[in-house]
């Protein structure tokens, strides 16, 4: 796919919640509350009236529109406006600002209007121009042009456009520039799979005769580490995204639990070399470098913020599993979870301010969020079933987790504000233990 020069990009300034800054719409996704932005995605149009849209092969215009709609539906600050609610009909009349009657869309309370214009080409599917307009002022938020060679590139075009639109409105578009690793059942085996954060391009990474567990991405998104169990015992595996090489190492002790990358790119893992598991940092050759946390109790599930100054983990040193945070520079330790008797699987936000973890309540696991500065804990997910294995997105806004709320375990995504979880489609069979990483 060849990305054409950008048509126009309006540089937007972040404002509280959402509003108008210099007549340009902005959204604050990190604020305490959100007001919905009404989004309408118009049907695709031909770039030249003399060339019908049907000349673009493989129904590409409609397919791209569907991808953009489904991707935007992941963003909780968008409210999708159906065509039947647009005064005078859903067609904008054109794809350029001077061709559009913005008054009708104002009456319909549309805030952002997306248009698409296609031109077929002799090779490939064709050229498409995508634009997003702020309806109140009629100004162009972003405009992008793409040459699409084949149908497989359509979700990538949609993701690029949605990333740029999200970034223009919020300052961050990493949700569409990230991916998920997760575990899927393969008969008696469990394998590692990977897809985009929207569930596109699901691919199998491992084909091992055993059980893969607890995947974790490096902070640069280039390496994946996970625990592996076969008939010979526990080991640790590292997969390189660029080379597709898989390295496997037997570790001292009898168990390998929840490996994770530190901010420096080293691996931390819980090993039971001294009886109960403690947390160790490894050298590049997977030998033991140093102890990160050691206690007579069980210490497992390390996770690190992007600066490398904080490590969260689970310990039963107080009699029940609870979440703790350690300042790696000073060695000081603080308790994170105080409610209940069973709190596990913590994930710390990239900025080191928030911790999400699984909390047992009423016999079910639910996600809770703790603010490290205030010490306030609040429930993040509700409803039936168990919600477990939370993982922060690289932008610190979204949270992926596994849940059996609808039957078998699947991957869902919510936000730091506790928005309604959305299913990430990962194909047939159960999926669980998501790990969020950069593309």
C-alpha positions as CSV (number, residue, x, y, z in Angstrom):
1,X,0.0,0.0,0.0
2,X,1.3,3.5,-0.9
3,X,0.3,6.3,1.4
4,X,-0.3,9.5,-0.6
5,X,0.6,12.9,0.8
6,X,-1.8,14.1,3.4
7,X,-4.5,16.4,2.1
8,X,-4.6,18.5,5.3
9,X,-4.1,18.0,9.0
10,X,-5.4,20.5,11.5
11,X,-3.3,20.6,14.6
12,X,-5.6,20.5,17.6
13,X,-5.1,21.7,21.2
14,X,-6.4,19.4,23.9
15,X,-9.2,21.0,26.0
16,X,-11.0,19.9,29.1
17,X,-13.6,17.2,28.3
18,X,-14.6,18.2,24.8
19,X,-15.4,21.5,23.3
20,X,-14.2,24.1,20.8
21,X,-10.7,25.4,20.8
22,X,-10.2,28.0,18.1
23,X,-13.4,26.6,16.4
24,X,-11.9,23.1,16.3
25,X,-13.5,20.1,18.1
26,X,-11.3,18.4,20.7
27,X,-11.8,15.6,23.1
28,X,-10.1,14.9,26.5
29,X,-10.2,11.2,27.0
30,X,-8.2,11.4,30.2
31,X,-10.6,13.7,32.0
32,X,-13.1,12.5,34.7
33,X,-16.1,12.4,32.4
34,X,-16.9,12.3,28.7
35,X,-19.5,14.0,26.6
36,X,-20.4,12.0,23.5
37,X,-19.3,13.3,20.1
38,X,-21.9,12.4,17.5
39,X,-20.2,10.8,14.5
40,X,-21.8,10.2,11.1
41,X,-19.9,8.1,8.5
42,X,-21.4,8.8,5.1
43,X,-21.8,6.2,2.3
44,X,-18.8,6.2,-0.1
45,X,-19.0,8.3,-3.3
46,X,-17.2,8.2,-6.6
47,X,-14.5,10.8,-7.0
48,X,-15.6,11.6,-10.5
49,X,-19.3,11.6,-11.3
50,X,-18.7,10.0,-14.7
51,X,-17.1,6.9,-13.1
52,X,-19.6,4.9,-11.1
53,X,-18.7,3.5,-7.7
54,X,-19.5,0.0,-9.0
55,X,-16.3,0.3,-11.1
56,X,-14.2,-0.2,-7.9
57,X,-13.8,-4.0,-7.7
58,X,-14.6,-6.4,-4.8
59,X,-17.1,-4.1,-3.2
60,X,-14.1,-2.3,-1.6
61,X,-15.9,1.0,-0.8
62,X,-18.6,-0.6,1.3
63,X,-16.1,-2.9,3.0
64,X,-13.9,0.0,4.0
65,X,-16.9,1.9,5.3
66,X,-17.8,-1.1,7.5
67,X,-14.3,-1.3,8.9
68,X,-14.2,2.4,9.7
69,X,-17.6,2.1,11.4
70,X,-16.6,-1.0,13.4
71,X,-13.3,0.6,14.5
72,X,-14.8,3.9,15.6
73,X,-17.4,1.9,17.6
74,X,-14.5,0.9,20.0
75,X,-14.1,4.6,20.9
76,X,-16.6,5.3,23.8
77,X,-16.6,9.1,23.2
78,X,-18.2,8.5,19.8
79,X,-22.0,8.1,19.4
80,X,-22.8,6.7,15.9
81,X,-25.6,8.6,14.2
82,X,-27.7,6.4,11.9
83,X,-28.5,7.6,8.4
84,X,-32.3,7.7,9.2
85,X,-31.7,10.4,11.7
86,X,-30.1,12.8,9.3
87,X,-32.5,15.6,8.2
88,X,-33.1,15.5,4.4
89,X,-31.4,12.1,4.0
90,X,-28.0,10.6,4.7
91,X,-26.2,11.6,1.5
92,X,-23.8,14.6,2.1
93,X,-24.1,15.6,-1.5
94,X,-20.4,15.4,-2.1
95,X,-17.1,14.6,-0.4
96,X,-15.6,18.1,-0.4
97,X,-16.5,20.9,2.1
98,X,-17.9,23.2,-0.6
99,X,-20.2,20.4,-1.8
100,X,-21.7,19.6,1.6
101,X,-24.8,21.2,3.2
102,X,-23.5,21.2,6.8
103,X,-26.8,22.9,7.9
104,X,-28.7,19.6,7.6
105,X,-26.1,17.8,9.7
106,X,-26.2,20.6,12.3
107,X,-29.9,20.1,12.6
108,X,-29.3,16.4,13.0
109,X,-26.8,17.1,15.9
110,X,-23.9,15.6,14.0
111,X,-20.5,16.8,15.4
112,X,-18.1,15.0,13.0
113,X,-18.9,13.9,9.4
114,X,-16.7,11.4,7.6
115,X,-16.7,11.2,3.8
116,X,-15.0,8.8,1.3
117,X,-14.4,9.3,-2.4
118,X,-13.1,6.4,-4.6
119,X,-11.4,6.4,-8.0
120,X,-10.8,3.0,-9.7
121,X,-7.3,2.2,-11.0
122,X,-6.0,-0.2,-13.7
123,X,-3.9,-2.0,-11.0
124,X,-5.3,-2.7,-7.5
125,X,-8.6,-1.7,-6.1
126,X,-8.2,2.0,-6.5
127,X,-7.5,5.3,-4.8
128,X,-9.6,6.6,-1.9
129,X,-9.8,10.0,-0.2
130,X,-11.0,10.0,3.4
131,X,-12.0,13.2,5.1
132,X,-13.4,14.1,8.6
133,X,-15.2,17.5,9.0
134,X,-16.2,19.4,12.1
135,X,-19.8,20.1,11.3
136,X,-20.4,23.2,13.3
137,X,-17.7,25.2,11.5
138,X,-17.4,23.1,8.3
139,X,-13.7,22.9,8.8
140,X,-11.6,19.9,7.8
141,X,-10.2,18.0,10.8
142,X,-8.1,15.5,8.7
143,X,-7.9,14.4,5.1
144,X,-6.0,11.4,3.9
145,X,-5.4,9.7,0.6
146,X,-4.5,6.0,0.0
147,X,-3.8,3.7,-2.9
148,X,-5.3,0.3,-2.1
149,X,-3.8,-2.6,-3.9
150,X,-5.9,-5.5,-2.5
151,X,-8.7,-6.3,-0.2
152,X,-6.4,-7.3,2.6
153,X,-5.2,-3.7,2.9
154,X,-8.7,-2.3,3.7
155,X,-8.5,-2.9,7.5
156,X,-5.0,-1.2,7.5
157,X,-6.4,1.8,5.7
158,X,-9.3,2.0,8.1
159,X,-6.9,1.7,11.1
160,X,-4.6,4.4,9.8
161,X,-7.5,6.8,9.2
162,X,-9.1,6.1,12.6
163,X,-5.7,6.5,14.3
164,X,-5.2,9.9,12.7
165,X,-8.8,11.0,13.5
166,X,-8.4,9.9,17.1
167,X,-5.1,11.6,17.4
168,X,-6.5,14.8,15.9
169,X,-9.4,14.8,18.4
170,X,-7.6,13.5,21.5
171,X,-3.9,13.9,21.0
172,X,-3.4,10.1,20.9
173,X,-4.1,7.4,18.3
174,X,-2.2,4.5,19.7
175,X,-5.2,2.3,20.0
176,X,-5.1,1.8,16.2
177,X,-1.3,1.4,16.3
178,X,-1.1,-1.5,18.7
179,X,-1.8,-5.2,19.0
180,X,-2.8,-7.9,21.4
181,X,-1.2,-11.3,22.1
182,X,-3.4,-13.8,23.8
183,X,-3.9,-17.5,24.5
184,X,-6.2,-19.8,22.6
185,X,-7.0,-23.4,23.3
186,X,-5.8,-26.0,20.8
187,X,-7.3,-29.3,22.0
188,X,-5.3,-30.2,25.1
189,X,-2.7,-27.6,24.2
190,X,-2.8,-23.8,24.5
191,X,-1.0,-21.6,22.0
192,X,-0.1,-17.9,21.6
193,X,-2.0,-15.9,19.0
194,X,-1.8,-12.2,17.9
195,X,-4.1,-9.7,16.3
196,X,-4.6,-6.0,16.1
197,X,-6.3,-4.3,19.0
198,X,-9.5,-4.4,16.9
199,X,-9.3,-8.2,16.4
200,X,-8.1,-8.0,12.7
201,X,-5.4,-10.3,11.3
202,X,-5.5,-13.1,13.9
203,X,-2.5,-15.2,13.5
204,X,-1.0,-18.1,15.4
205,X,2.5,-17.5,16.8
206,X,3.3,-20.8,18.5
207,X,2.8,-24.4,17.7
208,X,4.2,-26.1,20.8
209,X,3.3,-29.4,22.3
210,X,2.2,-28.1,25.7
211,X,0.5,-25.2,27.4
212,X,1.5,-21.5,26.8
213,X,0.6,-19.1,29.5
214,X,0.8,-15.4,30.5
215,X,2.2,-13.6,27.4
216,X,3.8,-10.2,27.9
217,X,5.1,-7.7,25.4
218,X,8.3,-5.7,25.7
219,X,7.7,-2.0,26.0
220,X,8.8,-1.4,22.4
221,X,6.5,-4.2,21.2
222,X,9.3,-6.2,19.5
223,X,9.6,-9.2,21.9
224,X,7.1,-11.4,23.5
225,X,7.7,-13.5,26.6
226,X,5.5,-16.3,28.1
227,X,5.6,-19.3,30.4
228,X,5.4,-22.8,28.9
229,X,4.5,-26.1,30.5
230,X,5.0,-29.5,28.9
231,X,5.6,-33.0,30.2
232,X,9.2,-32.1,31.2
233,X,8.1,-29.2,33.3
234,X,8.1,-25.4,33.2
235,X,10.2,-23.2,31.0
236,X,10.3,-19.6,29.7
237,X,10.0,-18.6,26.0
238,X,10.8,-15.5,24.2
239,X,9.6,-14.7,20.7
240,X,11.2,-12.1,18.4
241,X,8.7,-10.2,16.3
242,X,11.2,-9.2,13.6
243,X,13.0,-12.5,13.2
244,X,10.1,-14.8,14.2
245,X,12.7,-16.7,16.3
246,X,11.5,-18.5,19.4
247,X,13.9,-19.2,22.2
248,X,13.1,-21.5,25.1
249,X,14.9,-21.9,28.4
250,X,14.6,-24.3,31.4
251,X,14.8,-22.3,34.6
252,X,15.9,-23.4,38.1
253,X,13.2,-24.5,40.4
254,X,10.0,-26.3,39.4
255,X,7.7,-23.5,38.3
256,X,7.9,-20.4,36.0
257,X,5.2,-17.9,36.7
258,X,4.0,-14.8,34.9
259,X,7.2,-13.4,33.2
260,X,7.2,-9.8,32.2
261,X,9.5,-7.2,30.6
262,X,11.0,-4.4,32.6
263,X,11.3,-0.9,31.1
264,X,15.0,-1.7,30.4
265,X,14.0,-4.6,28.2
266,X,15.1,-7.3,30.7
267,X,12.8,-10.1,31.8
268,X,11.4,-10.4,35.3
269,X,9.8,-13.7,36.4
270,X,8.6,-15.5,39.5
271,X,10.6,-18.7,40.3
272,X,10.4,-21.1,43.2
273,X,14.2,-21.7,43.6
274,X,13.9,-21.1,47.4
275,X,10.7,-22.9,48.1
276,X,7.9,-20.3,47.6
277,X,8.1,-18.2,44.4
278,X,10.1,-15.0,44.5
279,X,10.6,-12.4,41.7
280,X,13.9,-12.3,39.8
281,X,15.4,-10.2,37.0
282,X,17.2,-12.2,34.3
283,X,20.3,-11.5,32.2
284,X,20.2,-11.6,28.4
285,X,21.2,-15.3,28.5
286,X,18.3,-16.0,30.9
287,X,20.6,-16.5,33.9
288,X,19.6,-14.9,37.2
289,X,20.8,-11.3,37.5
290,X,19.3,-10.2,40.8
291,X,16.3,-10.6,43.2
292,X,13.6,-8.0,42.7
293,X,11.4,-9.2,45.6
294,X,11.9,-11.9,48.1
295,X,9.8,-13.0,51.1
296,X,8.8,-16.1,52.9
297,X,5.3,-15.7,51.3
298,X,4.4,-16.1,47.6
299,X,5.5,-13.2,45.3
300,X,4.3,-13.5,41.7
301,X,2.9,-11.5,38.7
302,X,5.3,-8.6,38.3
303,X,4.5,-5.7,36.0
304,X,6.3,-2.4,35.4
305,X,5.5,1.1,34.4
306,X,7.1,2.7,31.4
307,X,9.7,4.6,33.4
308,X,10.9,1.5,35.1
309,X,10.6,3.0,38.6
310,X,7.6,1.0,39.8
311,X,6.9,-2.7,40.0
312,X,3.5,-4.1,41.0
313,X,3.1,-7.7,42.1
314,X,1.0,-10.1,44.1
315,X,2.0,-11.5,47.5
316,X,0.2,-13.5,50.2
317,X,2.5,-12.2,52.9
318,X,-0.5,-10.8,54.8
319,X,-2.3,-14.2,54.6
320,X,-4.3,-13.6,51.4
321,X,-3.3,-12.6,47.9
322,X,-3.0,-8.8,47.7
323,X,-1.4,-6.3,45.3
324,X,1.7,-4.3,46.2
325,X,3.8,-1.7,44.5
326,X,7.6,-1.4,44.9
327,X,9.7,1.6,44.2
328,X,12.7,0.0,42.6
329,X,15.1,2.9,43.3
330,X,14.4,3.2,47.0
331,X,13.1,-0.3,47.7
332,X,10.1,1.0,49.5
333,X,7.0,-1.1,49.4
334,X,3.3,-0.1,49.6
335,X,0.1,-2.0,49.7
336,X,-2.3,-1.3,46.8
337,X,-5.4,-3.5,47.4
338,X,-7.2,-3.3,50.7
339,X,-10.7,-4.6,50.0
340,X,-11.5,-8.3,50.0
341,X,-9.3,-11.3,50.5
342,X,-8.4,-12.3,46.9
343,X,-6.7,-9.7,44.6
344,X,-4.5,-10.9,41.7
345,X,-3.1,-10.2,38.2
346,X,-2.2,-6.5,38.5
347,X,-1.3,-4.3,35.6
348,X,0.2,-0.9,36.1
349,X,-0.6,2.0,33.8
350,X,2.3,3.2,31.6
351,X,2.5,6.5,33.6
352,X,2.7,4.6,36.9
353,X,-0.4,6.3,38.4
354,X,-3.1,3.6,38.2
355,X,-3.2,-0.2,38.9
356,X,-5.9,-2.5,37.5
357,X,-6.3,-6.0,39.0
358,X,-8.8,-8.8,39.5
359,X,-10.7,-8.7,42.8
360,X,-12.9,-11.5,44.1
361,X,-16.4,-10.3,45.0
362,X,-19.4,-12.4,45.5
363,X,-17.6,-15.5,44.2
364,X,-16.6,-13.8,40.9
365,X,-13.6,-11.9,39.7
366,X,-14.1,-8.3,38.7
367,X,-11.7,-5.6,37.6
368,X,-10.9,-3.0,40.2
369,X,-8.8,0.2,39.7
370,X,-6.6,1.7,42.3
371,X,-5.2,5.3,42.2
372,X,-1.7,5.1,43.7
373,X,-1.7,8.8,44.7
374,X,-5.0,8.8,46.5
375,X,-5.3,5.2,47.5
376,X,-8.8,5.1,46.2
377,X,-10.1,1.7,44.9
378,X,-13.1,1.5,42.6
379,X,-14.9,-1.3,40.7
380,X,-14.3,-1.1,37.0
381,X,-16.4,-4.0,35.5
382,X,-19.8,-5.4,36.4
383,X,-22.2,-7.9,35.2
384,X,-22.1,-11.7,35.0
385,X,-19.1,-14.0,34.9
386,X,-15.5,-13.5,35.7
387,X,-13.3,-10.6,34.5
388,X,-9.6,-11.3,34.7
389,X,-6.1,-10.8,33.2
390,X,-6.2,-7.0,32.6
391,X,-3.6,-5.3,30.4
392,X,-3.2,-1.6,29.8
393,X,-3.0,-0.2,26.3
394,X,0.3,1.7,25.5
395,X,-1.6,5.0,25.7
396,X,-2.9,4.3,29.2
397,X,-6.5,4.7,28.3
398,X,-7.9,1.3,27.2
399,X,-7.8,-1.9,29.2
400,X,-8.0,-5.4,27.6
401,X,-9.2,-8.3,29.7
402,X,-10.6,-11.8,29.4
403,X,-14.1,-12.6,30.5
404,X,-16.7,-15.5,30.4
405,X,-19.6,-13.1,30.8
406,X,-21.2,-14.5,27.6
407,X,-20.1,-18.1,28.1
408,X,-16.6,-19.2,27.1
409,X,-13.7,-16.8,27.7
410,X,-13.2,-14.1,25.2
411,X,-11.2,-10.8,25.0
412,X,-13.0,-7.5,25.8
413,X,-11.8,-3.9,26.0
414,X,-13.0,-1.2,28.4
415,X,-11.4,2.1,29.5
416,X,-9.9,3.6,32.6
417,X,-13.4,5.2,33.1
418,X,-15.1,1.8,33.1
419,X,-17.0,2.2,29.8
420,X,-19.2,-0.6,28.6
421,X,-16.9,-3.5,27.6
422,X,-16.7,-4.3,23.9
423,X,-15.9,-7.8,22.5
424,X,-12.7,-8.0,20.5
425,X,-13.3,-10.7,17.8
426,X,-10.5,-13.3,17.9
427,X,-12.1,-16.2,16.0
428,X,-13.6,-19.5,17.1
429,X,-12.8,-21.0,20.5
430,X,-11.9,-19.4,23.8
431,X,-9.4,-16.6,24.1
432,X,-7.9,-15.3,27.3
433,X,-4.8,-13.7,29.0
434,X,-4.4,-10.7,26.7
435,X,-1.2,-8.7,26.5
436,X,-1.2,-5.3,24.9
437,X,1.8,-4.1,22.9
438,X,2.9,-1.5,20.4
439,X,3.0,-2.2,16.6
